Amino acid sequence: PAAGMGLLAFQAEDSVPLLVSCLQSPDATVQRLAAAALSWLAGDEHIRTHIAAQGAVPAMMHLLNTGSASVQREAALGLRQLAADEHIRARIVSDGGVPALLDLLEDTTDAQTKMLTVLALNWIVEDPKVRRSLVEQGGVKKLVNMLTSEHLGVQREATATLAQLAADPEIRPLITEAGALRLLANLSESPDQSVR
């Protein structure tokens, strides 16, 4: 069995260049399937690094601007998976990932896309330096606005991301000024325990 897993990992790694090139296909279905496959493969630390080295970060960021919500969802999830590595996270940030994700958060009407976008931001803001970038881009207010979403997943991920940002004593007052306390108090009465 162990030899079989090694072969599977080797074959998966070999498929990465093709999958990354498929992210640039004009066909939204091909883009979505390639992004989904890369997201899944990025769960493996070794393959994650290989995916980033093949150029997946800028390609997935480009997909955040497509007209297809399903492609945007998979791209946001892919960036979240890749952001598990601190070096790739830094690349996402330096390539403009924070403003791209914040723009998608504001522009999309699809609740699943919003939830996965906030989830990606949550992983990216683990780095204290990135938190400043998010604040400078108006991200605190955009995240606080997500607390009013009707979608529990969006509320949950926005709450988690704001909690992570609140670890910085300089950001905490900005969260309060954006009206988060009243909205969080309302969410504390949610019937869904995952939001509380």
MODELLER restraints for C-alpha pairs under 7 A, 6 or more apart:
rsr = mdl.restraints
at = mdl.atoms
rsr.add(forms.Gaussian(group=physical.xy_distance, feature=features.Distance(at['CA:13:A'], at['CA:47:A']), mean=6.00, stdev=0.5))
rsr.add(forms.Gaussian(group=physical.xy_distance, feature=features.Distance(at['CA:16:A'], at['CA:51:A']), mean=6.11, stdev=0.5))
rsr.add(forms.Gaussian(group=physical.xy_distance, feature=features.Distance(at['CA:17:A'], at['CA:54:A']), mean=6.10, stdev=0.5))
rsr.add(forms.Gaussian(group=physical.xy_distance, feature=features.Distance(at['CA:19:A'], at['CA:34:A']), mean=5.18, stdev=0.5))
rsr.add(forms.Gaussian(group=physical.xy_distance, feature=features.Distance(at['CA:19:A'], at['CA:38:A']), mean=6.96, stdev=0.5))
rsr.add(forms.Gaussian(group=physical.xy_distance, feature=features.Distance(at['CA:20:A'], at['CA:54:A']), mean=6.85, stdev=0.5))
rsr.add(forms.Gaussian(group=physical.xy_distance, feature=features.Distance(at['CA:20:A'], at['CA:55:A']), mean=6.94, stdev=0.5))
rsr.add(forms.Gaussian(group=physical.xy_distance, feature=features.Distance(at['CA:20:A'], at['CA:56:A']), mean=5.64, stdev=0.5))
rsr.add(forms.Gaussian(group=physical.xy_distance, feature=features.Distance(at['CA:22:A'], at['CA:30:A']), mean=6.31, stdev=0.5))
rsr.add(forms.Gaussian(group=physical.xy_distance, feature=features.Distance(at['CA:22:A'], at['CA:31:A']), mean=5.89, stdev=0.5))
rsr.add(forms.Gaussian(group=physical.xy_distance, feature=features.Distance(at['CA:22:A'], at['CA:34:A']), mean=5.94, stdev=0.5))
rsr.add(forms.Gaussian(group=physical.xy_distance, feature=features.Distance(at['CA:23:A'], at['CA:31:A']), mean=4.60, stdev=0.5))
rsr.add(forms.Gaussian(group=physical.xy_distance, feature=features.Distance(at['CA:23:A'], at['CA:34:A']), mean=5.98, stdev=0.5))
rsr.add(forms.Gaussian(group=physical.xy_distance, feature=features.Distance(at['CA:23:A'], at['CA:35:A']), mean=6.51, stdev=0.5))
rsr.add(forms.Gaussian(group=physical.xy_distance, feature=features.Distance(at['CA:23:A'], at['CA:59:A']), mean=6.25, stdev=0.5))
rsr.add(forms.Gaussian(group=physical.xy_distance, feature=features.Distance(at['CA:24:A'], at['CA:31:A']), mean=6.79, stdev=0.5))
rsr.add(forms.Gaussian(group=physical.xy_distance, feature=features.Distance(at['CA:24:A'], at['CA:59:A']), mean=6.85, stdev=0.5))
rsr.add(forms.Gaussian(group=physical.xy_distance, feature=features.Distance(at['CA:25:A'], at['CA:31:A']), mean=6.07, stdev=0.5))
rsr.add(forms.Gaussian(group=physical.xy_distance, feature=features.Distance(at['CA:28:A'], at['CA:71:A']), mean=6.65, stdev=0.5))
rsr.add(forms.Gaussian(group=physical.xy_distance, feature=features.Distance(at['CA:31:A'], at['CA:71:A']), mean=6.47, stdev=0.5))
rsr.add(forms.Gaussian(group=physical.xy_distance, feature=features.Distance(at['CA:32:A'], at['CA:70:A']), mean=6.59, stdev=0.5))
rsr.add(forms.Gaussian(group=physical.xy_distance, feature=features.Distance(at['CA:32:A'], at['CA:71:A']), mean=4.64, stdev=0.5))
rsr.add(forms.Gaussian(group=physical.xy_distance, feature=features.Distance(at['CA:32:A'], at['CA:74:A']), mean=6.15, stdev=0.5))
rsr.add(forms.Gaussian(group=physical.xy_distance, feature=features.Distance(at['CA:35:A'], at['CA:74:A']), mean=5.53, stdev=0.5))
rsr.add(forms.Gaussian(group=physical.xy_distance, feature=features.Distance(at['CA:35:A'], at['CA:75:A']), mean=5.84, stdev=0.5))
rsr.add(forms.Gaussian(group=physical.xy_distance, feature=features.Distance(at['CA:35:A'], at['CA:78:A']), mean=6.37, stdev=0.5))
rsr.add(forms.Gaussian(group=physical.xy_distance, feature=features.Distance(at['CA:36:A'], at['CA:74:A']), mean=5.52, stdev=0.5))
rsr.add(forms.Gaussian(group=physical.xy_distance, feature=features.Distance(at['CA:38:A'], at['CA:78:A']), mean=6.69, stdev=0.5))
rsr.add(forms.Gaussian(group=physical.xy_distance, feature=features.Distance(at['CA:39:A'], at['CA:77:A']), mean=6.49, stdev=0.5))
rsr.add(forms.Gaussian(group=physical.xy_distance, feature=features.Distance(at['CA:39:A'], at['CA:78:A']), mean=4.34, stdev=0.5))
rsr.add(forms.Gaussian(group=physical.xy_distance, feature=features.Distance(at['CA:39:A'], at['CA:81:A']), mean=6.02, stdev=0.5))
rsr.add(forms.Gaussian(group=physical.xy_distance, feature=features.Distance(at['CA:41:A'], at['CA:47:A']), mean=6.48, stdev=0.5))
rsr.add(forms.Gaussian(group=physical.xy_distance, feature=features.Distance(at['CA:41:A'], at['CA:48:A']), mean=6.87, stdev=0.5))
rsr.add(forms.Gaussian(group=physical.xy_distance, feature=features.Distance(at['CA:42:A'], at['CA:48:A']), mean=4.21, stdev=0.5))
rsr.add(forms.Gaussian(group=physical.xy_distance, feature=features.Distance(at['CA:42:A'], at['CA:81:A']), mean=5.85, stdev=0.5))
rsr.add(forms.Gaussian(group=physical.xy_distance, feature=features.Distance(at['CA:42:A'], at['CA:82:A']), mean=6.12, stdev=0.5))
rsr.add(forms.Gaussian(group=physical.xy_distance, feature=features.Distance(at['CA:43:A'], at['CA:81:A']), mean=6.55, stdev=0.5))
rsr.add(forms.Gaussian(group=physical.xy_distance, feature=features.Distance(at['CA:48:A'], at['CA:82:A']), mean=6.20, stdev=0.5))
rsr.add(forms.Gaussian(group=physical.xy_distance, feature=features.Distance(at['CA:52:A'], at['CA:88:A']), mean=6.80, stdev=0.5))
rsr.add(forms.Gaussian(group=physical.xy_distance, feature=features.Distance(at['CA:57:A'], at['CA:79:A']), mean=6.98, stdev=0.5))
rsr.add(forms.Gaussian(group=physical.xy_distance, feature=features.Distance(at['CA:57:A'], at['CA:92:A']), mean=6.39, stdev=0.5))
rsr.add(forms.Gaussian(group=physical.xy_distance, feature=features.Distance(at['CA:60:A'], at['CA:75:A']), mean=5.05, stdev=0.5))
rsr.add(forms.Gaussian(group=physical.xy_distance, feature=features.Distance(at['CA:60:A'], at['CA:79:A']), mean=6.97, stdev=0.5))
rsr.add(forms.Gaussian(group=physical.xy_distance, feature=features.Distance(at['CA:61:A'], at['CA:75:A']), mean=6.97, stdev=0.5))
rsr.add(forms.Gaussian(group=physical.xy_distance, feature=features.Distance(at['CA:61:A'], at['CA:97:A']), mean=6.67, stdev=0.5))
rsr.add(forms.Gaussian(group=physical.xy_distance, feature=features.Distance(at['CA:61:A'], at['CA:100:A']), mean=6.97, stdev=0.5))
rsr.add(forms.Gaussian(group=physical.xy_distance, feature=features.Distance(at['CA:63:A'], at['CA:71:A']), mean=6.65, stdev=0.5))
rsr.add(forms.Gaussian(group=physical.xy_distance, feature=features.Distance(at['CA:63:A'], at['CA:72:A']), mean=5.95, stdev=0.5))
rsr.add(forms.Gaussian(group=physical.xy_distance, feature=features.Distance(at['CA:63:A'], at['CA:75:A']), mean=6.12, stdev=0.5))
rsr.add(forms.Gaussian(group=physical.xy_distance, feature=features.Distance(at['CA:64:A'], at['CA:72:A']), mean=4.82, stdev=0.5))
rsr.add(forms.Gaussian(group=physical.xy_distance, feature=features.Distance(at['CA:64:A'], at['CA:75:A']), mean=6.24, stdev=0.5))
rsr.add(forms.Gaussian(group=physical.xy_distance, feature=features.Distance(at['CA:64:A'], at['CA:76:A']), mean=6.99, stdev=0.5))
rsr.add(forms.Gaussian(group=physical.xy_distance, feature=features.Distance(at['CA:64:A'], at['CA:104:A']), mean=6.58, stdev=0.5))
rsr.add(forms.Gaussian(group=physical.xy_distance, feature=features.Distance(at['CA:66:A'], at['CA:72:A']), mean=6.68, stdev=0.5))
rsr.add(forms.Gaussian(group=physical.xy_distance, feature=features.Distance(at['CA:69:A'], at['CA:110:A']), mean=6.63, stdev=0.5))
rsr.add(forms.Gaussian(group=physical.xy_distance, feature=features.Distance(at['CA:69:A'], at['CA:113:A']), mean=6.60, stdev=0.5))
rsr.add(forms.Gaussian(group=physical.xy_distance, feature=features.Distance(at['CA:72:A'], at['CA:113:A']), mean=6.59, stdev=0.5))
rsr.add(forms.Gaussian(group=physical.xy_distance, feature=features.Distance(at['CA:73:A'], at['CA:112:A']), mean=6.94, stdev=0.5))
rsr.add(forms.Gaussian(group=physical.xy_distance, feature=features.Distance(at['CA:73:A'], at['CA:113:A']), mean=4.68, stdev=0.5))
rsr.add(forms.Gaussian(group=physical.xy_distance, feature=features.Distance(at['CA:73:A'], at['CA:116:A']), mean=6.35, stdev=0.5))
rsr.add(forms.Gaussian(group=physical.xy_distance, feature=features.Distance(at['CA:76:A'], at['CA:116:A']), mean=5.88, stdev=0.5))
rsr.add(forms.Gaussian(group=physical.xy_distance, feature=features.Distance(at['CA:76:A'], at['CA:117:A']), mean=5.36, stdev=0.5))
rsr.add(forms.Gaussian(group=physical.xy_distance, feature=features.Distance(at['CA:76:A'], at['CA:120:A']), mean=6.21, stdev=0.5))
rsr.add(forms.Gaussian(group=physical.xy_distance, feature=features.Distance(at['CA:77:A'], at['CA:116:A']), mean=5.83, stdev=0.5))
rsr.add(forms.Gaussian(group=physical.xy_distance, feature=features.Distance(at['CA:77:A'], at['CA:120:A']), mean=6.58, stdev=0.5))
rsr.add(forms.Gaussian(group=physical.xy_distance, feature=features.Distance(at['CA:79:A'], at['CA:120:A']), mean=6.31, stdev=0.5))
rsr.add(forms.Gaussian(group=physical.xy_distance, feature=features.Distance(at['CA:80:A'], at['CA:119:A']), mean=6.77, stdev=0.5))
rsr.add(forms.Gaussian(group=physical.xy_distance, feature=features.Distance(at['CA:80:A'], at['CA:120:A']), mean=4.11, stdev=0.5))
rsr.add(forms.Gaussian(group=physical.xy_distance, feature=features.Distance(at['CA:80:A'], at['CA:123:A']), mean=6.28, stdev=0.5))
rsr.add(forms.Gaussian(group=physical.xy_distance, feature=features.Distance(at['CA:82:A'], at['CA:88:A']), mean=6.29, stdev=0.5))
rsr.add(forms.Gaussian(group=physical.xy_distance, feature=features.Distance(at['CA:82:A'], at['CA:89:A']), mean=6.97, stdev=0.5))
rsr.add(forms.Gaussian(group=physical.xy_distance, feature=features.Distance(at['CA:83:A'], at['CA:89:A']), mean=4.36, stdev=0.5))
rsr.add(forms.Gaussian(group=physical.xy_distance, feature=features.Distance(at['CA:83:A'], at['CA:123:A']), mean=6.20, stdev=0.5))
rsr.add(forms.Gaussian(group=physical.xy_distance, feature=features.Distance(at['CA:83:A'], at['CA:124:A']), mean=6.01, stdev=0.5))
rsr.add(forms.Gaussian(group=physical.xy_distance, feature=features.Distance(at['CA:84:A'], at['CA:123:A']), mean=6.85, stdev=0.5))
rsr.add(forms.Gaussian(group=physical.xy_distance, feature=features.Distance(at['CA:89:A'], at['CA:124:A']), mean=6.10, stdev=0.5))
rsr.add(forms.Gaussian(group=physical.xy_distance, feature=features.Distance(at['CA:98:A'], at['CA:134:A']), mean=6.33, stdev=0.5))
rsr.add(forms.Gaussian(group=physical.xy_distance, feature=features.Distance(at['CA:99:A'], at['CA:137:A']), mean=6.45, stdev=0.5))
rsr.add(forms.Gaussian(group=physical.xy_distance, feature=features.Distance(at['CA:101:A'], at['CA:117:A']), mean=6.15, stdev=0.5))
rsr.add(forms.Gaussian(group=physical.xy_distance, feature=features.Distance(at['CA:102:A'], at['CA:139:A']), mean=6.47, stdev=0.5))
rsr.add(forms.Gaussian(group=physical.xy_distance, feature=features.Distance(at['CA:105:A'], at['CA:114:A']), mean=5.43, stdev=0.5))
rsr.add(forms.Gaussian(group=physical.xy_distance, feature=features.Distance(at['CA:105:A'], at['CA:117:A']), mean=6.27, stdev=0.5))
rsr.add(forms.Gaussian(group=physical.xy_distance, feature=features.Distance(at['CA:108:A'], at['CA:114:A']), mean=6.87, stdev=0.5))
rsr.add(forms.Gaussian(group=physical.xy_distance, feature=features.Distance(at['CA:111:A'], at['CA:151:A']), mean=6.35, stdev=0.5))
rsr.add(forms.Gaussian(group=physical.xy_distance, feature=features.Distance(at['CA:111:A'], at['CA:154:A']), mean=6.94, stdev=0.5))
rsr.add(forms.Gaussian(group=physical.xy_distance, feature=features.Distance(at['CA:114:A'], at['CA:154:A']), mean=6.33, stdev=0.5))
rsr.add(forms.Gaussian(group=physical.xy_distance, feature=features.Distance(at['CA:115:A'], at['CA:153:A']), mean=5.84, stdev=0.5))
rsr.add(forms.Gaussian(group=physical.xy_distance, feature=features.Distance(at['CA:115:A'], at['CA:154:A']), mean=4.38, stdev=0.5))
rsr.add(forms.Gaussian(group=physical.xy_distance, feature=features.Distance(at['CA:115:A'], at['CA:157:A']), mean=6.46, stdev=0.5))
rsr.add(forms.Gaussian(group=physical.xy_distance, feature=features.Distance(at['CA:118:A'], at['CA:157:A']), mean=5.92, stdev=0.5))
rsr.add(forms.Gaussian(group=physical.xy_distance, feature=features.Distance(at['CA:118:A'], at['CA:158:A']), mean=6.14, stdev=0.5))
rsr.add(forms.Gaussian(group=physical.xy_distance, feature=features.Distance(at['CA:119:A'], at['CA:157:A']), mean=5.80, stdev=0.5))
rsr.add(forms.Gaussian(group=physical.xy_distance, feature=features.Distance(at['CA:122:A'], at['CA:161:A']), mean=4.80, stdev=0.5))
rsr.add(forms.Gaussian(group=physical.xy_distance, feature=features.Distance(at['CA:125:A'], at['CA:131:A']), mean=5.19, stdev=0.5))
rsr.add(forms.Gaussian(group=physical.xy_distance, feature=features.Distance(at['CA:131:A'], at['CA:165:A']), mean=6.56, stdev=0.5))
rsr.add(forms.Gaussian(group=physical.xy_distance, feature=features.Distance(at['CA:140:A'], at['CA:175:A']), mean=6.24, stdev=0.5))
rsr.add(forms.Gaussian(group=physical.xy_distance, feature=features.Distance(at['CA:141:A'], at['CA:178:A']), mean=5.62, stdev=0.5))
rsr.add(forms.Gaussian(group=physical.xy_distance, feature=features.Distance(at['CA:143:A'], at['CA:158:A']), mean=5.70, stdev=0.5))
rsr.add(forms.Gaussian(group=physical.xy_distance, feature=features.Distance(at['CA:144:A'], at['CA:178:A']), mean=6.71, stdev=0.5))
rsr.add(forms.Gaussian(group=physical.xy_distance, feature=features.Distance(at['CA:144:A'], at['CA:180:A']), mean=5.67, stdev=0.5))
rsr.add(forms.Gaussian(group=physical.xy_distance, feature=features.Distance(at['CA:146:A'], at['CA:154:A']), mean=6.41, stdev=0.5))
rsr.add(forms.Gaussian(group=physical.xy_distance, feature=features.Distance(at['CA:146:A'], at['CA:155:A']), mean=6.07, stdev=0.5))
rsr.add(forms.Gaussian(group=physical.xy_distance, feature=features.Distance(at['CA:146:A'], at['CA:158:A']), mean=6.08, stdev=0.5))
rsr.add(forms.Gaussian(group=physical.xy_distance, feature=features.Distance(at['CA:147:A'], at['CA:155:A']), mean=4.83, stdev=0.5))
rsr.add(forms.Gaussian(group=physical.xy_distance, feature=features.Distance(at['CA:147:A'], at['CA:158:A']), mean=6.30, stdev=0.5))
rsr.add(forms.Gaussian(group=physical.xy_distance, feature=features.Distance(at['CA:147:A'], at['CA:183:A']), mean=6.45, stdev=0.5))
rsr.add(forms.Gaussian(group=physical.xy_distance, feature=features.Distance(at['CA:149:A'], at['CA:155:A']), mean=6.19, stdev=0.5))
rsr.add(forms.Gaussian(group=physical.xy_distance, feature=features.Distance(at['CA:152:A'], at['CA:195:A']), mean=6.75, stdev=0.5))
rsr.add(forms.Gaussian(group=physical.xy_distance, feature=features.Distance(at['CA:155:A'], at['CA:195:A']), mean=6.52, stdev=0.5))
rsr.add(forms.Gaussian(group=physical.xy_distance, feature=features.Distance(at['CA:156:A'], at['CA:194:A']), mean=6.60, stdev=0.5))
rsr.add(forms.Gaussian(group=physical.xy_distance, feature=features.Distance(at['CA:156:A'], at['CA:195:A']), mean=4.67, stdev=0.5))
rsr.add(forms.Gaussian(group=physical.xy_distance, feature=features.Distance(at['CA:165:A'], at['CA:171:A']), mean=6.55, stdev=0.5))
rsr.add(forms.Gaussian(group=physical.xy_distance, feature=features.Distance(at['CA:166:A'], at['CA:172:A']), mean=4.68, stdev=0.5))
rsr.add(forms.Gaussian(group=physical.xy_distance, feature=features.Distance(at['CA:187:A'], at['CA:195:A']), mean=6.68, stdev=0.5))
rsr.add(forms.Gaussian(group=physical.xy_distance, feature=features.Distance(at['CA:187:A'], at['CA:196:A']), mean=6.14, stdev=0.5))
rsr.add(forms.Gaussian(group=physical.xy_distance, feature=features.Distance(at['CA:188:A'], at['CA:196:A']), mean=4.71, stdev=0.5))
rsr.add(forms.Gaussian(group=physical.xy_distance, feature=features.Distance(at['CA:190:A'], at['CA:196:A']), mean=6.42, stdev=0.5))
